[in-house]
Amino acid sequence: MSNITIYHNPACGTSRNVLALIRNSGEEPTVIEYLKTPPDRETLAALIAAMGVPVRAVLREKGTPYAELGLGDPQWSDEQLIGFMLQHPILINRPIVATPLGTRLCRPSETVLDILPQPQRGAFSKEDGEAVVDAEGRRV
């Protein structure tokens, strides 16, 4: 059992790249498809706190009801924003990865390399062909 968890959306290229980078390090993470199994309030708040970022930094705008809900308005408190994310999980930006070395919103995907306990085992290129890791497992 891995001590790495990814909050994953398989329809997202960045999320697929991050999952592949984790696996390229020899780990098989716990994969939580957060659109099917959203985190509860306590878990989401803990993830945001562990990332050390404002709640708004975790809000996804593209392809979500962000604009329709008026979430750009500063009137919304952090608790209210978390409530919107729980009501509409698509508002949670992805992928979020938690490891023993930290928790990050892994955008761009190579951000995950900063928190993986094991080195990369070989070359890795993103789905679009961009090289991220060389044949010796070093970040490009």
N, C-alpha and C positions, 0 to 999 in steps of 0.2 A: 504494500500500500504506500502510495506516494504522500509526501508531506507538502505537495504543491497542489493548489486548487486554481482552476481557471473558470471564470464566469464567461461563458462562451456563447457566441451566436454563429452557428455553422454557415449562415448565409453571408457572413462578413469576411471579406478577404483578409483584413488585418487580424481578425480573430483566428482564422485558419492558419495564417503565417506564424502567429505566436504559439499556437498549439504545436505546430511542426517544429519550431525552435526548441520548445520544451522537450519534445520527444527526441530531437537531435542531440540532446544532452544525456540521453539514456534514461530519462524519467518518464513514467506514465502517470500523468496527473489525474486528480479527481476532476472530472469535467462536469460542470453544472451548466446546462442549457437554461440560462436565466429567464428566457422568454417562456419556457415551459414550467420551470420551477424557480420562480423569483425568490430572492432572499427575503426574509422577514425584516421588519423595521430595525430590530436590534442588530442583525447581521449587516444590513446595509450601512447603518450608522457606524458600526465598528470598522467596516472596510474603509469608509471615507476617512474616519479618524486615523486609521493605520496608514493611509496614504498621505496624511498631513496636507490635504488640499481642501479648498472651500467646496461646499456642497455643489455650488454652481459649476465647478470644474468637472463634475461627473455627469452633468446633464448633457444629453445628446440632442442636438437641434435637427439635424438632417433626417428626413424620413420619419419624423415623429410629430405628435400633436403640440410640440413646444410653442409654436406661434399661435395656434388656435386657443391655447390655454393662457396665453399672455405671460408666459414664464420669464420673459425678458424684463418684466416689470420688477423693480427692486422692492416692491411691497411684500413679496413672498418671503417668509422666514425660512430658515434652514429646515425646520421641522415640517413646514408646509411643502417645501420642495421635495423632501424625502417622501412625503405622503403622495405627491403626484407620481414620483418614480415607482412607488409600490402599486399605485392604481394603474399605471401605464408603464410596465417594465421596459418597453422600447425606449423610454427616456433615459435609461441607465446606459451610459457610454460603455463601450467594451473594446477589448477584453480587460477585465480586472484579474490580476494574478496575485495570489498570496503564496509566499514561500517562507522558509525560516529566515531568509535574508531581507524580507520586506514585502510590502504590498504596493502594487503600482497599477495605474491605468496604462496599459502598454500600447500607446500610440505615440510615435510609430512603433511598429512591432519589435524592432531591435532593442527597445527599452527593457524587454524581459531579460536580456542578457545580463543586466546589472544586478538581478536578484536571483539568478539560477545558481544553486549550490554546486552543480557539476559543470565542467567545461563542455563546450560543444565537441562532438565526436568526429566531425568532418565538415566538409563544405556545405553551405546552405545558401540558396537563393530564394527570394520571395516569389510568389506566383507570377509577378510581372517580369521576372528575370533578374531583378536587381540583386547582386551578390551582397550578402550580409556577413558570411563567415567563409574563410578560405579553407583549403584542404587540410591545413594543420589545426583547424578549429579556432583560429584567431579571427576576431572581429575585423572586417574590412574597413 
